[in-house]
Amino acid sequence: MDYKINTLQLVCVAQFTAKAGKRDELVAALAALIPDTRRESGCIRYELNVSLDDDNKVAFVEKFVDREAFDKHCAKDAIQDYFHNVMPELVESHHVEVFNQVIA
């Protein structure tokens, strides 16, 4: 099968495991980031998901037009506030990874 790798757009998967009893607070804090992020000119997709396998895990699947748009998103005050002030109170562990989409 032929495929192409989209090297311009960026996909980010950000996974968070909530501290015991903090899942609902974590989901609320992350959901609050959705409206403004979706209005960013470089945002294509910004979707929050809860795990079917682990009640404490949530993940964002994000897509931006390019690395610059993603970096601007990450630098926003609300995102910085989440990572520096909110996340330490609610998150046991996290993993953020970026990808390029394979178009088949």
C-alpha positions as CSV (number, residue, x, y, z in Angstrom):
1,M,0.0,0.0,0.0
2,D,1.2,3.5,-0.8
3,Y,1.4,6.0,1.9
4,K,2.7,9.5,2.6
5,I,3.8,11.1,5.8
6,N,2.4,14.5,6.5
7,T,5.5,16.3,7.8
8,L,3.9,19.7,8.0
9,Q,1.0,19.1,10.4
10,L,1.6,17.9,14.0
11,V,-0.4,15.5,16.0
12,C,0.0,15.4,19.8
13,V,-1.2,12.7,22.2
14,A,-1.1,14.0,25.8
15,Q,-1.9,11.3,28.4
16,F,-2.6,12.0,32.0
17,T,-3.2,9.7,34.9
18,A,-5.2,11.4,37.7
19,K,-4.2,11.1,41.3
20,A,-6.6,8.9,43.3
21,G,-10.0,10.5,43.5
22,K,-9.1,13.4,41.2
23,R,-10.2,12.2,37.8
24,D,-13.4,14.3,37.6
25,E,-11.4,17.4,38.7
26,L,-8.8,16.6,36.1
27,V,-11.4,16.2,33.3
28,A,-13.0,19.5,34.3
29,A,-9.7,21.3,34.3
30,L,-8.7,19.9,30.9
31,A,-12.2,20.5,29.4
32,A,-11.9,24.1,30.4
33,L,-9.0,24.4,27.9
34,I,-11.0,23.2,25.0
35,P,-13.1,26.2,23.8
36,D,-10.2,28.7,23.6
37,T,-7.8,26.2,22.0
38,R,-10.4,25.2,19.3
39,R,-10.5,28.9,18.4
40,E,-6.7,29.1,17.9
41,S,-6.1,29.7,14.2
42,G,-3.6,26.8,14.0
43,C,-5.8,24.2,15.7
44,I,-7.3,21.5,13.6
45,R,-8.4,19.0,16.3
46,Y,-8.5,19.2,20.1
47,E,-10.3,16.3,21.7
48,L,-10.4,15.1,25.3
49,N,-10.9,11.4,25.9
50,V,-11.4,9.2,29.0
51,S,-9.9,5.7,29.0
52,L,-12.2,2.7,28.8
53,D,-9.5,0.6,30.5
54,D,-8.5,2.8,33.4
55,D,-10.8,5.2,35.2
56,N,-8.0,7.5,36.1
57,K,-6.5,8.0,32.6
58,V,-7.5,10.7,30.2
59,A,-5.9,11.8,26.9
60,F,-5.9,14.7,24.5
61,V,-5.6,14.0,20.8
62,E,-4.6,17.3,19.2
63,K,-3.7,18.3,15.7
64,F,-2.2,21.6,14.6
65,V,-1.4,23.0,11.2
66,D,2.4,23.0,11.9
67,R,5.0,23.0,14.7
68,E,4.8,26.8,15.1
69,A,1.1,26.7,15.8
70,F,1.6,23.9,18.3
71,D,4.4,25.8,20.1
72,K,2.2,28.9,20.2
73,H,-0.5,26.8,21.8
74,C,1.9,25.4,24.4
75,A,3.1,28.9,25.3
76,K,-0.4,30.2,26.0
77,D,-1.0,31.4,29.6
78,A,-3.8,28.8,30.2
79,I,-1.6,25.9,29.1
80,Q,1.3,27.1,31.1
81,D,-0.9,27.6,34.1
82,Y,-2.3,24.0,33.7
83,F,1.2,22.4,33.5
84,H,2.7,24.5,36.3
85,N,-0.2,25.0,38.8
86,V,-3.1,22.7,38.1
87,M,-1.4,19.5,36.9
88,P,0.8,19.0,40.0
89,E,-2.3,18.9,42.2
90,L,-4.3,16.5,40.0
91,V,-1.9,14.3,38.0
92,E,0.0,11.2,39.1
93,S,1.9,10.8,35.8
94,H,1.8,12.1,32.3
95,H,3.3,11.5,28.9
96,V,3.2,13.9,25.9
97,E,4.3,12.7,22.5
98,V,4.1,14.4,19.0
99,F,3.7,12.6,15.7
100,N,3.3,13.1,12.0
101,Q,0.2,11.6,10.4
102,V,0.6,8.7,7.9
103,I,-1.8,9.2,5.0
104,A,-2.6,5.9,3.4
